[in-house]
């Protein structure tokens, strides 16, 4: 228990692991170990699903986690536009507006820093 909590007569919140036992470890060969505490019911359900697919529990969990990670990354990477937004974007690409004063200054600064050819 931390000293501040102890001095105040408080207990650590439930679920705090007092051991220095991280949930993820990386070995010298570059492989990582992931640990998770789950209930027996959750384990039984995962084990059953793994058996249905002909996989080990480890393979099933790693594959499911990898799929979820890929989905989360993809959802974060894709920009969704409304129909109006799509039309405005296409219009700006097809018929870009004339450069304003700020853009002309930016081009001038770029040319001064990097030269005209870039």
N, C-alpha and C positions, 0 to 999 in steps of 0.2 A: 504494500500500500504506500502511496506517495506520502511524503512527510507532511505536506500541506493538508491533505485530507485527514491524516491521522491526528494532527494538531487540532483540527476543527471537530474531531469526534465523528467524522463521516466515514462510511464504508465506500469502497470502490464500486462503481456501477456493475451490475451483473453482466457477465459475458466478457469481462476484461481478463485476458490471459496473463497471469502473473509471471509465467515462464518466458524467457526470451526464445520463443519458438515460432519463427515467422512461418506464415502459411506458404510461402514460396521460397525455395532454395535453389541455387544454381551450383552445379558441381564443376570441378576443374575441366571436365570434358565438354562443357558448354550446354549440358542438358539441365533442365530445370525440373524440380519436383514441386507439385502443387498438392496441398493438403486441404481437406475440408471436413468439418464435423457435420454429419447429417443424422437424421433420425433413422431408426430401423425401417420404418415404413417407406421413407424416401429411398433408402438403399434397396429395399426389396423391389420397389417399382422400377428403379434404374436397372437393377440386375435382370428383372423380367424382360424389360425392353431390349437390353443387350442380348439376352438369349434369343429373343425373337429374331433379331437381326444377325445372329450368328457371330457376335462380337464378344470380346471380353468387356468387363465393366470399365476398365481403364480406357480401352479403345473407344467405347461408346461415349464416355464422358468427354474425352479429348475431341472426338469428332463433333459432338453436339456443341461444345464450347467454341470450337473453331468456326462452325457454321454461324453461331450467334455473334461471334466477334466480326466475321466478315459482313454480316447483315448490318450490324451497328455502324461499322466503318462506312459501308456503302450508303446507308441512310444519312450519315453525316456529310457525305461528299457530294450528294446529288442535290441540285437546286431545283425546287419545284416552283413553277410559275403558273399563274392563272392564265386563261386564254388571253385576257387583255395584256398581261405581262409578256406573254410569248409574242403577241403581235407588236408590242412596243419594242421589244428586243430585236425582232426581225427587221422592223422599220428602221431602227437606228443603225443596224448593220448594212442594210441595203441603201439607205439614204442618210449618211451621217451628216450631222449639222456642221456648219462652217466653224472653224476654230475660233474661240473667243480670245480675249486679251490674255487671260491667265494661261491658256494652252500655248499661245504664241510665245509668251515669256518662258514657259517651260521648255519649248523646243529650242529657243535661243540659248538658254542656260545649258542645255544638253549639248548643243553644238559647240559652245565655248569650252565645256569640260572635256568632251570626247572627240571633237572634230566633226566635220560635216558628213563624212562618209558613213558614220555609224548611225 
